[in-house]
Amino acid sequence: MSAISDVLPADQPPILNMKGGNKPTSAVGRRQERLAWIMLFPSLLVVAVVALYPLFETFRLSLTNTRLASAREPRYVGLENYTDLLTDPLWWSSFQHTVQFTVISVLIETVLGMIIALVINSNFKGRGLVRAAILVPWAIPTVVSATMWQWMYHDVFGVVNDMAVNRLHILPDKVAWIANPSTALWSIIAVDVWKTTPFMALLLLAGLQVIPGDVYEASTVDGANRWQQFWQITLPLVAPALLVALIFRTLDAFRVFDVIFVMKGYATETMSVAVMARQTLIDKARLGEGSAIAAAIFVCISVLVVIYTRLIKIEEA
């Protein structure tokens, strides 16, 4: 407080009340606070209109039996939609597929993304061209890439079967990758890995580039090999960027819809919770039950956010 008093004129009170926290006590401080709220108000209004109001409506509708294009007056049913959802085998099957898709795809994308980031972070001729090339799968719209891979997986005309059976002789016979329930979800996961791995690599590359090169030079002088440098230097220092990448990819993978819907539609062997919500809301016109599914997805994603936030706080500590 003495340092602030030395800077300010003798007749001007300090802007901040240090004993009571950061609450402004002077006229200048209060004007600055009002100006800050005025500047933030448009952004807060947009968030309230675009995000908070639809979220509130979703939870409100989930407590009713509202139907789309129905003359019947909707009524309040409380938690009936949620209890029905928890006893619905289709929900648990879709939830299992979603968790399986999320865990496997994010794990593979993280490993491959780290490998690619380490490669393109090194100095070699044509590095800029390689960096641009790996972003091509990520730049292609998901609907386009899903349709393209759907044809590539075709059991008669697909290039995947042609390579595996006729050229590399890995498989004895052609496989209907998408039509076969035992391989359909794995095939979709492979498509997602192909498309989203560049995103993980880009985020991890940003984390690698802030690591100073002097650290590696010092460890080389001390006799550390590349493997020891990765586990003791690279991985700990890139951990914050890795956690951020995991947050983005996990939340995006858990609400997966487009790639599954384009390649398999409402097939129960690959249905995710987002696809189930769409079927209930649009095709079955059950707005109340569909809103309950959407609310359940929101709760699951919120739990993941809390877990990752705790991990970030532990990492920062």
Order of alpha helices (4+ residues) and beta strands (2+ residues): alpha-alpha-alpha-alpha-alpha-alpha-alpha-alpha-alpha-alpha-alpha-alpha-alpha-alpha-alpha
